[in-house]
Amino acid sequence: MANIILLAVCLLAGIGLKKTGRFPSATPAALNGFIIHISLPALAVLHIHNLKLDGSLILTAAMAWLLFGLAWPLFHFSGKLLQLPRRTVGALIMVGGLGNTSFVGLPMIEAYYGKEFLGIGIIADQLGSFMVLSTLGILAATMYSSGDASPRQMLRKIMLFPPFQALLLAFLLRPVPFPAWSVTILEKLGSTLTPLALVSVGFQLHFGGLKQVLKPLAAGLGYKLLLGPALIYLLYVSLLGSSGAITQVTIFEAAMAPMITAGIIAIDHDLDPPLVGMLVGIGIPLSFVTLYFWHLFLAGIP
């Protein structure tokens, strides 16, 4: 519950700081820069180092890759049909295709399924959502922001993305024991991600243009909260015959609200910031309702 309250407080703080004019207009750029260069790399090194790999959780790790892989062509072609601007399509792919499997996902797993299933959420987040963001996510953000980047330039963008570099470093350091002081430092730096990200999103959130973005907003949230997890359910349960609590929690993670960090990366690439703000700002509270019904539905999996 404390995590959920923190989400609301930080989002409202960002909105309030914008309205009062106490922070400069460049505040989101500064906050986003800190998140990308400090907060995310710290989390990558910390969590990948402690991650316990289990072959039975392959479907859990694959979930985020599948969701993003389905979102990309879906929004690409529907964007053409609806004649949406290129940057709007990019925003939908980034924010509609990636879920908040950590800060929202982990408390929700604990609330609905218990602490013993948190490991499933960590696998879904670190080997799924975070890795997708650091690779395919940066690729999509680069393609839809510049549009004319060569494969070499896009590869360079991924390789120079600080969280991706931290990801590689984290795997190299897995055999090396971390001293207690370094773990504390990484935890403290990583804990800044969600407060700063939500303040940044709140700072840029405004509902004045809601009517203009209603269709892409509905499309993005419709996919992230309903269609996407439904497709994962059909694939895992109906086609592959997967069952049990691990499958339930994996699909539950697929139904999480849009990923805050993906929104930060999208905004950093100027992919329709007003739409991104609404996808995150509306998607998180709305997901509290949809997740309740997903939990009821998933209880029917044997």
Buried (B, 14 or more C-beta within 10 A) or exposed (E): EEBBEBBEBBBBBBBBBBEEEEBEEEBBEEBBEBBBEBBBBBBBBBBBBEBEEEEEBEBBBBBBBBBBBBBBEBBBEBBEEEEBBBBBBBBBBBBBBBBBBBBBBBBBBBEBBEEEBBBBBBBBBBBBBBBBBBBBBBBBBBBBBEEEBEEEEBBEBBEEBBBBBBBEBBEEEEEEEBEEEEBEBBEEBBEBBBBBBBBBBBBBBBEEEEEEBEEBBEBBBEBBBBBBBBBBBEBBBEEEEBEEBBBBBBBBBBBBBBBBBBBBBBBBBBBBBBBBBBBBBBBBEBBEEBBEEBBEBBEEBE
